């Protein structure tokens, strides 16, 4: 299906991840790629797609099937797309962005992490994204537990009124979704044996260059209404257009640096400490929307499994997943 022309490039075509995978393995001309650049280089040069349903799905399928010739997809292999027709966020939500306005990137990480440590892969990408936005756009972002990057514009101060202003002024700039590719097994002399540990595909969407008037103020689409109320883009914060290629390059290089910390106990502790320092949720009064109710209290910190510790006054609740609202 033809998409509307982008302001900065040609028309793009829409395809499913299955079609994109067929093109890669069998040469069917389904996805338009940028053939003027060098091929993918781990933590440096991504595979570029015009349109795909989801970069996470595409990379999960590719990592599972392998590259042509039976080669294993290397760690740091990244995929970026100009547009996702079925972009996904946490809790099965959709991710909406006009073609050519965002950095939509998924990357494969292979750190040997236990189940209680897998959140560190997303944290590595989050910290790298904060650094990349600072370097490429001059924008200082904060982290919001569990997987958002936000811009806080409510002003300084430590009293309740100042905290309330900041909570009202927070706007989402980026979101992260990590998905596990479980260990595979194969037949060996002694039976079925594991061929690899858990691999993690981490996807990030960064709002970069929104056009004036987007999202439309009079939209009846609930997704666009939500975006207009709670999100913004780097160009609107910086007051200028941002070079998406530079941002992508800095992001991938930063992920390479941050993910290297996952290889050792000391590195993982250092990464967790950096995330804690950058997380605007800690120390705030929060409301956490859960599947089965709501938790309200002060966010005290994070445990070793990446769960949020919330003091409700009578007890400390450990929250592994939920929607956090910074109350003040």
ABEGO torsion letter per residue (X at the ends): XBBBBBAABBBBBBBBAAAAAAAAAAGBBABBBBAABBBBBBGABBBBBABBABAAAAAAAAAAAEBBGGBBBBBGBBBBBABBABBBBBGGBBBBBBBGABBBBBBBBABBBBAAAAAAAAAAAAAAAAAAAAAAAGBBBBBBOAABBBBBAAEBEABAAAAAAAAAABBBABBBBBBBBBBBBBBBAAEBBBABBBBBBBBBBBBABBBBGOBBAABABAAAAAAAAABBBAAAAAGBBBBAAAAAAAAAAAAAAAAAAAABAAAAAAAAAAAAAABAABGBBBBBBBAAEBBBEBBAEBBAAGBBBBBAGABBBBBABEBBBBAX
